[in-house]
Amino acid sequence: MNTIFKIFANAAVIGGLVAVAGCTKNFPEYNTDQYALRAESPSLVIPSMIETMMYVQQNSSQMADQMVGSLGGYFTNVNRWQGANFDTFNVSDGWNVSVYDQAFQGVYSNYFKVEDLTDGEGHWFAFAKLVKAASMMRVTDCYGPIPYSQVRDGDMYVAYDSGEDVYRNIIEDLLSAADVLYQYSAQVGASPIGTSDAIYSGNYANWAKLGVSLAMRAAMRAGFEDEFVRAMNSECGYITSNSENAMMDPKTQGNPYQLASSSWGDIRINASITDYMNGYNDPRMPFYFTAATSGSVTYQGIRMGQPANFNKASSTPFSQPNFLASTKLPVFVAAESQFLLAEAALRGWISGDAKTYYENGIALSFEQWGAGSAAAYIADEESVPADHNDFLNQTYARSTEVKIAWDAESTTEKHLEQIITQKWIANFPMGLEAWAEYRRTGYPELCESVSTQEPAATISSIKDYHRLRYPYNEANLNKDNYNAAVSALGGDHESTPLFWQGKGI
């Protein structure tokens, strides 16, 4: 890529009314003539909203999922762009706004169009509300408190919700929207948006399951036992099979990771995930990575945080993502549901055997990638993640000895490390999600950056990189509310932790 697509526009709007609903009530209200469209169809604007759940447009993907997402341990940005990078902890203001502004601009103008067209009712509005909530979860995961529940069309600069309230409102929006889509699917069975939907081709039953699954993800992150159980027990159901996986079709735009790696040479696979999977002799590696073209290790990643003077041509021999232009990108997969249930059982939130859920998650991931039987892998009692040693003579010695096989005599904390490690492997290449889970649990053990250049010298380790700074325009245009949010948060700096970080078992 010759130049980075920088976004300097003001962070726009966040909205959505909180509504309480289960999957059993009020269907007649969801499909009546009073919700007939007045001017244009929401089907014309919703598709562009959907992409904010996992970007396929090349610049948007690079600025958010690839650059910020590199902090999750899947990819390394080997193009150094004159030295300002997330993985060396010295990112510029212009890049720092990327996750925030791109989501707001991609979601909210269209969200309010749908609200206006439908009077905020019916299946179209539910669809838009679900997408809005899913996209804003990615934003709050990165920044912390944001304006959410109080924003309306034409009234953007309002108070920020607290971190806890953002998640509760997002969960409420996901579940209430899922209810409407589930009821519509059960009673009508039509797919109004059809193939314009890049994830499910308009299958509302699967969208309802996605909404519930995302609510389970959000509840686990926030530590909300009540909301997790509520979502899990929803009549809508959650994603349980690979046929229900939420996979974003890049269509004519092409897979952005394939473009960034093969055409631009800007990214390579991160050393952390190849080290773990090499140590485990993981059969999914040839599906995830291309083979390295140098050295004795078949699949070789490169450490993140290369110095400003690094020549990306030096990374050519390292493994790339093994994606085609047509390869779909995951938003949520069935394996994650099982790992969420495993952690919930481990925490005592639900009944059931954490070991069974854990092993089901691994097996579903193997099935998803066509990697054969997972039986031998699940039974492996010896393998541990590998140390790093590559043909640039860069090394990293790991302290973890987390194994694959579930040991009934092990500690609860070790079991949590196993669950999160295998969820991290299964969720490839969802970098933003991986970074959030790393900050929440401390797992897996990621390679430290080779070089750090944070100006204030307050961040020397990825363990200290807790969040992104708010867009600078928030401090200028939403000053009083921004100041109140920052005061409650404890400061607008990357080292300021979010409320859900470090919540142990």
Salt bridges, closest charged atoms under 4 A:
ASP65 OD1 - ARG138 NH1 2.98
ASP87 OD1 - ARG80 NH1 3.12
ASP93 OD1 - ARG469 NH2 2.65
ASP116 OD1 - ARG38 NH2 3.33
ASP119 OD1 - ARG38 NH1 3.00
ASP141 OD2 - ARG221 NH1 2.79
GLU172 OE2 - ARG230 NH2 2.85
ASP173 OD2 - LYS132 NZ 3.02
ASP226 OD2 - ARG168 NH1 3.73
GLU227 OE2 - ARG168 NH1 3.54
GLU227 OE1 - ARG230 NH1 3.12
GLU244 OE2 - LYS209 NZ 2.57
ASP266 OD1 - LYS312 NZ 2.85
ASP275 OD1 - HIS388 ND1 3.09
ASP275 OD2 - ARG398 NH1 2.90
ASP282 OD2 - ARG284 NH2 2.81
GLU336 OE1 - ARG217 NH2 2.74
GLU343 OE2 - ARG347 NH2 2.89
GLU343 OE1 - ARG440 NH2 2.77
GLU359 OE2 - LYS355 NZ 2.98
ASP390 OD2 - HIS388 NE2 2.77
GLU417 OE1 - LYS414 NZ 3.74
GLU433 OE1 - ARG217 NH1 3.51
GLU433 OE2 - ARG221 NH2 2.50
GLU437 OE1 - ARG221 NH2 2.98
GLU437 OE2 - LYS423 NZ 2.71
GLU437 OE2 - ARG440 NH2 2.86
GLU448 OE2 - LYS463 NZ 3.14
GLU454 OE2 - HIS493 NE2 3.46
ASP492 OD1 - ARG467 NH1 2.92
GLU494 OE2 - ARG469 NH1 2.34
GLU494 OE1 - HIS493 NE2 3.74
